[in-house]
């Protein structure tokens, strides 16, 4: 499987990322396909890498793995999942902040009323 075009434009960014992962031992390799088959003991799936600019115009890049990219057989990493089995809800940041403020306010109020020397 071929990486996304963004990696071909900035190969040094991908090289730096992989070198960093190898140096910190969060990744091992590189391995040939024959070595991978020996390690996994069977067929394995992989996803193409891509780059997305963190903030447009910043020149700072985030490496992504395209989990929905189909291979020549029409299979993808995400293709084996049923989205109905993993319902997702999205909230606005200010809604989440309001919920957290309410939680911490309740927690703070509880600490004010708690007296470890006075059994209830």
Secondary structure, 3 states (H helix, E strand, C coil): CCCCHHHHHCHHHHHHHHHHHHHCCCCCCCCCHHHHHHHHCCCCCCCEEEEEECCCCCCCEEEEEECCCCCCCCCCCHHHCCHHHCCCCCCCHHHHHHHHHHHHHHHHHHHHHCCCCCCC
